[in-house]
């Protein structure tokens, strides 16, 4: 049974404002034009000259026809001068149009750059919760269309809408002055009807444009998600399933595009009918006057030229209005991202964090990702300056949540986290995160070279500094075996490297950052026993000079920690050194015995 054609669910970034164009956004583009006032003035001057020369062409054409009329006895020099003037005006019209585009191109490109950069920066300023819920494919398509919309609006609002209005006024004035009010009235009425018809029908068919855009975004999202999960698709042999799902989204998009195309055809036919009717009426009136001797053949040709010249930009105006409507819809959807407010924000009086070897304290910290599920239930412990504290416990106990709170991906619901006695919220997020390096459990790399990903810990670091970090992470032997060495591409999300290799890259780039605070979040979970011992040695060497939080599941990695905190269901149930906790015979001792029983057969194998 075929699935019904339906609208996709709204993206997290989209709100009610993204569903319909907001014409108030047009003034919002003005700040993006402030860099080049001289270019804008020059472009507008070229525009005015081009339109004046275009409006003068039918008048020159009238005199040419009258001069060539055999009933008149004009000398040959007059038609020749008019022909030259006609050619010169044509050239000036084209030249000014091209010069206008060249001059204004830099302005439009700078505005596009500013708008895209503003949204990009805002996205990186949003909290982790937003990015965990977003759909990458749809979001990237929204930004792509929004950027194109900015460029379109700037060019066509300034170089089509306003010039066309200017030309309409000039033509109507000339017809009123030279041929009486009848032709001016017909021109005004036909233009009004044309514009009203275009606006009404375009407003109606915009719904089909929006549906097609949303379905296009959803299809693109599905394709990107599928390709990012390439290995999972292969594991389960679901290539056909993925193709069928993608095709289903494309089929819905195809249906929406068909509705869009049919409504466009109706709009074009209606516009052509209005143009043909007004042109026919004016030609009939002009022909009657020529026959009655009230007009010359040149006047007939001039009126015909003015009507055709008038409706050529008007016909294009219909297309431009449709595209402006669409561009506004796309821009609204992109700029709706700017309305998303980060849940974690700097205080108005936030100061920069400057520390050497800081101490950390978790004081009665309570937190939940949503109101229905509390993760941390009053966690308290200290990390003295320059010491290493490990947090262990079962999955779901809240270990990784501590690291996210310390990094201020989230703020606690209750209690506080302090550095040297000061609440984290007193410091700017940028300075706080500059003082912390994290080695995550799931390391994701950029689709670039190995050296780029290593140097990402401190962009601009020298090759010697990168190589030193590589040695500390015991990664030099692996790199030496690669044919391309540091230039080896790591693939999408680092998929060309093994889990252990990616974790060592993460450790190296964290060391390159040279932070005051280190967080290791299951940093050895993907390593074999030999590599694990090497990395543990490196961690101990580095952590000896820094305040370090180690989150671990494998207890063998944290036996030398200065303090071990055991979490269970969001609460601290034990604290102490490794030997103290073993002697206490509590939960930690039970976990240790269980992992030792599992470790011996694994190492033997």
Buried (B, 14 or more C-beta within 10 A) or exposed (E): EEEEBEEBEEBBBBBEBBBBBBEEBBEEBEEBBEBBEEBBEBBBBBBEBBBBBBBBBBBBBBBBBBBBEEEEEEEEEBBEBBBEBBEEBBEBBEBBBEBBBEBBBEBBEBBBBBBBEBBEEBBEBBBBBBBEEBBEBBBBBBBBBBBBBBBBBBBBBBBBBBBBEBBBEBBBEBBBEBBEEBBBEBBBEBBEBBBEBBBEBBEEBBBBBBBBBBBBBBBBBBBBBBEBEEEEBEEEEBEEEBEEBBEBBBBBBBBBBEBBEEBBEEBBEBBEEBBEEBBEBBBEBBBEBBEEEEBBBBBBBBBBBBBEBBBEBBBEBBBBBBBBBBBBBBBBBBBBBBEBEBEBBBEEEBEEBEBEBBBBBBBEBBBBEEEEEBBBBBBBBBBBBBBBBBBBBEEEBBBBBBBBBBBBBBBBEBBBBBBEEBBBBBBBBEBBBBBBBBBBBEBEBEBBBBBBBBBBBBEEBEEEBBBBBBBBBBBEEBBEEEEEEBEBBBEBBBBBBBBBBBBBBBBBBBBBBBBBBBBBBBBBBBBEEEBBBBBBEBBBEBBEEBBBBBBBBBBBBBBBBBBBBBBBBBBBBBBBBBEEBBEEEBBBBEBBEEBEEEBEEEEEE
